[in-house]
Amino acid sequence: QALADFNYKQVIDLTCSNPKVRDAVQVRLDPLSDIQGTLQTLKGQFDFSGLKFEELSNDGRTARVRLSGKMALKVLGQSQALDVFEDLTVVKEGDGWKVCANAANLLKF
């Protein structure tokens, strides 16, 4: 949702503290930051209703989550759908869960 809201700071905040993961996410966000104003002007709309989240494992510190289904972006009456099938690793950091493995793959839209 942070990505859909063009809140790239929150996207980074939801990424684990591993420098390699954060760098990979930042590399994917940089081009979007350059066109953020344009996207907001065009009122791009993400549709996450076709996504399913399934917890595969959870030991209290690390969990694997399967993200599958369809995600769509609608702009100016045009729609582009993306089939999503990713197993993500999330880690407990502080009081919250942060995406830590395959995080950059979520930004391939």
JORA-V412309 format. One record per residue. N is the residue number from 1. RES is the residue in three letters. PSI is psi in degrees with one decimal (NA if undefined). BURIAL is I if it has 9 or more other ideal C-beta (glycine too) atoms within 8 Angstrom, else O. D_FIRST is the distance of its C-alpha to the first C-alpha in Angstrom with 1 decimal. Layout:
# JORA-V412309
n->{N | N}
res->{RES | RES}
psi->{PSI | PSI}
burial->{BURIAL | BURIAL}
d_first->{D_FIRST | D_FIRST}
This chain:
# JORA-V412309
n->{1 | 2 | 3 | 4 | 5 | 6 | 7 | 8 | 9 | 10 | 11 | 12 | 13 | 14 | 15 | 16 | 17 | 18 | 19 | 20 | 21 | 22 | 23 | 24 | 25 | 26 | 27 | 28 | 29 | 30 | 31 | 32 | 33 | 34 | 35 | 36 | 37 | 38 | 39 | 40 | 41 | 42 | 43 | 44 | 45 | 46 | 47 | 48 | 49 | 50 | 51 | 52 | 53 | 54 | 55 | 56 | 57 | 58 | 59 | 60 | 61 | 62 | 63 | 64 | 65 | 66 | 67 | 68 | 69 | 70 | 71 | 72 | 73 | 74 | 75 | 76 | 77 | 78 | 79 | 80 | 81 | 82 | 83 | 84 | 85 | 86 | 87 | 88 | 89 | 90 | 91 | 92 | 93 | 94 | 95 | 96 | 97 | 98 | 99 | 100 | 101 | 102 | 103 | 104 | 105 | 106 | 107 | 108 | 109}
res->{GLN | ALA | LEU | ALA | ASP | PHE | ASN | TYR | LYS | GLN | VAL | ILE | ASP | LEU | THR | CYS | SER | ASN | PRO | LYS | VAL | ARG | ASP | ALA | VAL | GLN | VAL | ARG | LEU | ASP | PRO | LEU | SER | ASP | ILE | GLN | GLY | THR | LEU | GLN | THR | LEU | LYS | GLY | GLN | PHE | ASP | PHE | SER | GLY | LEU | LYS | PHE | GLU | GLU | LEU | SER | ASN | ASP | GLY | ARG | THR | ALA | ARG | VAL | ARG | LEU | SER | GLY | LYS | MET | ALA | LEU | LYS | VAL | LEU | GLY | GLN | SER | GLN | ALA | LEU | ASP | VAL | PHE | GLU | ASP | LEU | THR | VAL | VAL | LYS | GLU | GLY | ASP | GLY | TRP | LYS | VAL | CYS | ALA | ASN | ALA | ALA | ASN | LEU | LEU | LYS | PHE}
psi->{-35.3 | -40.4 | -44.4 | -30.4 | 5.0 | 28.1 | 78.5 | -27.1 | -42.0 | -34.8 | -47.2 | -41.0 | -26.7 | 3.9 | 141.9 | 168.9 | -1.4 | 119.4 | -37.8 | -41.1 | -46.9 | -41.9 | -42.3 | -40.6 | -43.6 | -39.2 | -38.7 | -30.5 | -29.4 | -49.2 | -33.0 | -34.7 | -37.0 | -30.4 | 13.9 | -46.1 | -41.3 | -45.6 | -42.0 | -38.6 | -39.5 | -6.3 | 50.9 | 142.4 | 121.4 | 141.4 | 109.5 | 3.9 | -20.5 | 7.9 | 145.5 | 135.5 | 128.7 | 123.0 | 120.3 | -36.4 | 158.0 | 115.7 | 12.4 | -19.6 | -34.1 | 138.4 | 153.2 | 131.1 | 129.2 | 125.0 | 121.9 | 162.4 | -151.9 | 140.3 | 139.4 | 150.7 | 125.2 | 124.9 | 128.3 | 43.8 | -5.5 | 147.6 | 137.5 | 124.7 | 148.4 | 124.3 | 130.2 | 130.5 | 96.9 | 138.0 | 118.5 | 144.9 | 129.1 | 145.2 | 149.1 | 118.4 | 118.3 | -127.5 | 6.2 | 170.8 | 135.9 | 140.2 | 131.4 | -28.8 | 137.1 | 17.4 | -41.8 | -27.2 | -25.0 | -13.1 | 24.4 | 10.2 | NA}
burial->{O | I | I | O | O | I | O | I | O | I | I | I | O | O | I | I | O | O | O | O | I | I | O | I | I | I | O | I | I | O | O | I | O | O | O | I | O | O | I | I | O | O | O | I | O | I | I | O | O | O | I | O | O | O | O | O | O | O | O | O | O | I | I | I | I | I | I | I | I | I | I | I | I | I | I | O | O | O | O | O | O | I | O | I | O | I | I | I | I | I | I | I | O | O | O | O | O | I | I | I | O | I | I | I | O | I | I | O | O}
d_first->{0.0 | 3.8 | 5.3 | 5.0 | 6.1 | 8.6 | 8.6 | 10.3 | 12.2 | 9.5 | 8.7 | 12.5 | 12.7 | 10.8 | 13.3 | 16.8 | 19.8 | 21.5 | 22.5 | 22.6 | 19.0 | 17.9 | 20.2 | 18.9 | 15.3 | 16.7 | 18.9 | 16.2 | 14.3 | 17.7 | 18.3 | 14.9 | 15.9 | 19.1 | 17.9 | 15.0 | 17.4 | 18.4 | 15.0 | 14.4 | 18.0 | 17.6 | 14.7 | 12.8 | 10.7 | 8.5 | 9.7 | 8.4 | 11.5 | 13.6 | 12.0 | 14.0 | 13.8 | 17.3 | 18.7 | 21.6 | 23.1 | 22.7 | 25.5 | 23.9 | 23.2 | 21.7 | 20.0 | 19.3 | 16.5 | 16.9 | 14.0 | 15.6 | 15.7 | 14.6 | 11.6 | 12.6 | 12.5 | 14.8 | 16.7 | 20.0 | 20.8 | 20.2 | 17.8 | 17.2 | 16.3 | 15.8 | 17.1 | 15.3 | 17.4 | 16.7 | 18.0 | 16.1 | 17.9 | 16.4 | 18.7 | 19.5 | 19.7 | 20.9 | 19.4 | 16.1 | 15.0 | 14.0 | 13.4 | 16.8 | 18.2 | 16.9 | 13.8 | 14.9 | 15.2 | 11.5 | 12.0 | 15.0 | 13.7}
